Amino acid sequence: MKRTTQLLLALALLPAAAGAARAQTIWTPLDHRTTVRAEFWHAHFKDNIGAPSSSSGPLFFSLAFPIDQRLAINFELPYARATIDDPFSGANHSESTMGNPYFGLQVGALNKPTSFVGELGLRLAATSESKLEAIIVGLLGEPERMDAFIPKTNTLSAAGDIVIRRPTSSARIRVGVSQLMASKSNGGNNTLIDYGAQASTDVQLFRFGGALTGMYAASGNGSFSERSNHFATGMASVALGGFRPGVSVRLPFDKDIRDFVPWMLGLSLEYEFK
C-alpha cells in the first residue's frame, strides 16, 4: 500500500470509528415541492503533502418528489472521486467509485406551518471495495453521510423531524437511527444515532442558515465523547429563477478530526420545480 494511501486510511478511521451516519443531509427539503439537488464536498487537510487535490471529494445527486401533501419520495446517488499527487514521484493518481444509493419516504404534513415529519430510508451496497482512495475521500468529505461510502453494507434508517415553516424562514429538530448491516468480516451490524437542529432565513433573494449536528455510535465501546462526533455548518445560497446555487462550510468540534481536517467546503446547486 502506498504511503499516501496509508496516511489517508489512518485519518479516515478517526471519525469512522466514532461517528454515526445520517441517511440524508439535514438540508433535504421537508415540504411540498419537487426539488433536484447536486452537492460537492471537499475536505481541507491541514497538511497538504500527499493530500487529495481540490477537485477530490464526494458528489451527491438527489431528488425529492412529493406524492401528495403527506407523502414524498427521496432518491440520492452518491459518487466519489480522488486525485492525489504523489509528493515523491510527482505522479498523479486518480480513481472514482459510485456510492451506496439511497431510497426514502417522508411521511407527515409537508405543507403545514408546524408539523412532525417521519423519514424511512434504505441504502443499498454499491461502493467498490477496491477504490480505497475514493472511499476515504467520500468519508472525510461528508462525514455525516458515511454510510454512503461504506462497502458491502446496507443501511436501514428512520428519523423524526419537528419542522417549523414560515414565509421567510424555517427550522427543524431531528433525531434519527440507522442500522448498518454488514457481514462479520466487514464490521458486522452497527446501530448509529444522529441528531441535530437547523434554521434558515431568507433576505430578499438570499438564504442564510446554520446547523448543529451530532452523531453517536450506540453499538460501540468507550465514553460518549469517544463514540460521538459533532459539527457546525453554515450555509448561504441565492435564488436565481428556479435555481439556487449555494456554499456551505462545516467545522468539526472534535479535536481528533480538526487536527487533520479543520473544515469541509460544500458547493450545491438546487432546482425547484414550480
C-alpha positions in Angstrom: 0.0 0.0 0.0 1.4 3.4 -0.9 2.4 5.9 1.8 -0.3 8.3 0.8 -3.0 5.6 1.0 -1.8 4.5 4.4 -2.0 8.1 5.6 -5.5 8.7 4.3 -6.7 5.4 5.7 -5.4 6.3 9.2 -7.1 9.7 9.0 -10.4 8.2 7.8 -10.5 5.8 10.7 -10.6 8.6 13.2 -14.1 9.8 12.5 -15.3 6.4 11.2 -14.6 4.6 14.4 -16.7 7.1 16.5 -19.2 8.5 14.1 -22.7 7.6 13.1 -24.3 8.2 9.7 -27.2 10.4 8.6 -29.2 8.9 5.7 -29.7 12.4 4.2 -28.3 15.9 4.6 -30.2 18.0 7.1 -30.9 20.4 4.3 -33.2 18.0 2.5 -36.5 19.8 1.8 -39.3 18.5 4.0 -42.2 20.4 2.3 -44.5 20.1 -0.7 -42.2 20.8 -3.6 -40.2 18.8 -6.2 -36.5 19.5 -5.9 -33.4 18.2 -7.6 -30.1 18.9 -5.9 -26.4 18.3 -6.6 -23.8 18.7 -3.9 -20.0 18.5 -3.9 -17.9 18.3 -0.7 -14.2 18.7 -0.2 -12.2 18.0 3.0 -9.4 20.5 3.6 -6.3 18.8 5.0 -4.1 20.8 7.4 -1.1 19.0 6.0 -1.3 19.3 2.2 1.6 17.0 1.4 0.2 13.9 -0.3 -3.4 15.1 0.3 -6.1 14.9 -2.3 -6.4 17.7 -4.8 -9.1 20.4 -4.5 -11.2 18.6 -7.2 -11.4 15.5 -5.0 -14.5 14.7 -2.9 -17.9 13.2 -2.9 -20.8 14.2 -5.2 -24.5 13.7 -4.2 -27.3 13.8 -6.8 -30.7 13.9 -5.1 -34.4 14.2 -5.9 -37.3 15.0 -3.6 -40.7 14.2 -5.1 -44.0 14.8 -3.3 -46.8 12.3 -4.0 -49.4 14.2 -2.1 -49.5 16.7 0.9 -48.4 13.9 3.4 -46.1 11.7 1.4 -42.8 12.3 -0.6 -40.2 10.1 -2.1 -36.4 10.8 -1.9 -33.7 9.4 -4.0 -29.9 10.0 -3.7 -27.0 8.8 -5.8 -23.5 9.3 -4.3 -20.3 9.3 -6.2 -16.7 10.0 -5.1 -13.5 10.8 -7.0 -10.0 11.1 -5.6 -7.0 12.7 -7.3 -3.7 12.5 -5.5 -0.3 13.9 -6.5 2.5 11.7 -5.0 5.0 14.2 -3.5 7.9 11.8 -4.0 7.5 10.7 -7.6 5.4 13.6 -8.9 3.0 11.1 -10.4 -0.8 11.8 -10.5 -3.2 9.1 -9.4 -7.0 9.2 -9.6 -9.8 6.8 -9.1 -13.6 7.0 -8.5 -16.5 4.9 -7.3 -20.2 5.1 -7.1 -21.5 5.2 -3.6 -24.5 3.4 -2.0 -27.7 4.8 -3.4 -30.5 5.9 -1.0 -34.2 5.4 -1.4 -36.5 7.0 1.2 -40.0 8.1 2.2 -41.1 11.2 4.0 -44.5 10.9 5.9 -46.2 13.8 7.5 -47.9 17.2 6.8 -45.5 18.6 4.2 -47.2 22.0 3.9 -48.3 22.9 7.4 -46.7 25.8 9.4 -45.6 23.3 12.1 -45.6 19.6 11.7 -44.0 16.3 12.5 -42.4 14.5 9.5 -41.1 10.9 9.7 -38.4 9.5 7.4 -37.8 5.9 6.4 -34.9 5.0 4.2 -32.6 2.3 2.8 -29.1 2.5 1.3 -28.1 -0.4 -0.9 -24.4 -1.5 -1.1 -22.8 -0.5 -4.4 -19.5 1.0 -3.4 -16.4 -0.6 -5.0 -14.3 -2.1 -2.2 -11.1 -1.8 -4.3 -11.4 2.0 -4.7 -9.8 2.9 -1.4 -8.7 6.5 -2.0 -12.2 7.4 -3.4 -13.9 5.8 -0.5 -11.8 7.7 2.0 -12.3 11.0 0.2 -16.0 10.3 0.4 -15.9 9.5 4.1 -13.9 12.6 5.0 -15.6 15.0 2.6 -19.0 14.3 4.0 -18.7 12.5 7.4 -22.4 13.0 8.2 -23.3 10.5 5.4 -20.5 7.9 5.9 -22.9 5.1 5.1 -22.9 6.4 1.5 -19.4 5.0 1.0 -19.0 2.0 3.3 -18.5 -1.1 1.1 -20.6 -4.2 1.4 -23.0 -2.6 3.8 -26.8 -2.0 3.5 -28.3 0.7 5.8 -31.8 0.9 7.1 -32.7 4.2 8.7 -35.6 6.0 10.4 -35.9 9.6 11.7 -38.4 12.0 13.2 -38.4 15.8 12.5 -40.2 18.7 14.1 -40.5 21.2 11.3 -41.4 24.9 11.6 -42.1 26.7 8.4 -42.7 30.5 8.0 -42.9 32.6 4.8 -39.3 33.7 5.0 -37.7 31.2 7.5 -37.7 27.6 8.6 -36.4 25.5 11.5 -36.0 21.8 12.2 -35.1 19.5 15.1 -34.2 16.0 14.1 -33.4 12.6 15.7 -32.6 9.5 13.6 -31.3 6.0 14.0 -29.5 3.9 11.4 -28.8 0.2 11.3 -25.7 -0.7 9.3 -26.0 -4.3 8.1 -22.7 -5.9 7.1 -21.0 -9.3 7.2 -19.0 -10.0 10.3 -15.8 -9.8 8.3 -16.8 -6.3 7.2 -17.5 -4.9 10.6 -20.8 -6.6 11.4 -24.0 -4.8 12.3 -23.8 -1.4 14.0 -26.5 0.9 15.4 -25.9 4.6 14.9 -27.8 7.6 16.1 -27.8 11.1 14.7 -29.4 14.3 16.0 -29.4 18.0 15.2 -31.1 21.3 14.7 -31.1 23.5 11.6 -32.5 27.0 10.9 -32.6 29.3 7.9 -33.9 32.7 6.9 -34.5 34.4 3.6 -33.3 38.0 3.0 -34.7 39.0 -0.4 -33.0 36.6 -2.9 -30.5 35.3 -0.3 -30.9 32.4 2.2 -28.7 32.0 5.2 -28.7 29.1 7.5 -26.9 27.2 10.2 -26.9 23.7 11.7 -25.6 21.9 14.8 -25.4 18.2 14.3 -24.2 15.2 16.3 -23.6 11.5 15.6 -23.3 8.7 18.2 -22.2 5.1 17.8 -24.7 3.3 20.0 -23.1 -0.1 19.5 -19.5 1.0 20.1 -17.2 0.9 23.1 -15.8 3.8 25.1 -17.1 7.0 26.6 -19.7 9.3 24.9 -17.0 11.7 23.6 -15.1 8.7 22.1 -18.2 7.4 20.4 -19.6 10.7 19.1 -18.7 13.5 16.6 -20.3 16.9 16.4 -20.3 19.6 13.6 -21.3 23.1 13.0 -22.4 24.0 9.4 -23.1 27.4 7.9 -24.9 27.8 4.6 -25.6 30.7 2.1 -27.5 30.5 -1.2 -29.1 32.8 -3.7 -32.3 32.3 -5.8 -31.8 32.7 -9.5 -35.1 31.9 -11.0 -35.8 28.3 -10.2 -32.1 27.6 -9.5 -30.5 28.1 -6.1 -26.6 27.8 -6.0 -25.1 27.7 -2.5 -22.0 27.3 -0.5 -21.5 25.6 2.9 -18.7 25.4 5.4 -18.6 22.6 8.0 -16.4 22.8 11.1 -15.8 19.7 13.3 -15.8 20.2 17.0 -13.8 17.1 17.8 -10.0 17.7 18.1 -9.1 14.3 16.6 -10.7 15.3 13.4 -9.9 19.0 13.5 -6.2 18.3 13.8 -6.2 16.7 10.4 -9.3 18.2 8.6 -10.1 21.6 10.1 -13.0 22.3 7.8 -15.0 20.9 4.8 -16.3 23.0 1.9 -19.6 22.2 0.2 -20.9 23.6 -3.1 -24.5 22.9 -4.1 -27.0 23.6 -6.9 -30.7 23.1 -6.3 -33.6 23.5 -8.7 -37.2 23.7 -7.5 -40.0 22.8 -10.0 -42.9 25.2 -9.8 
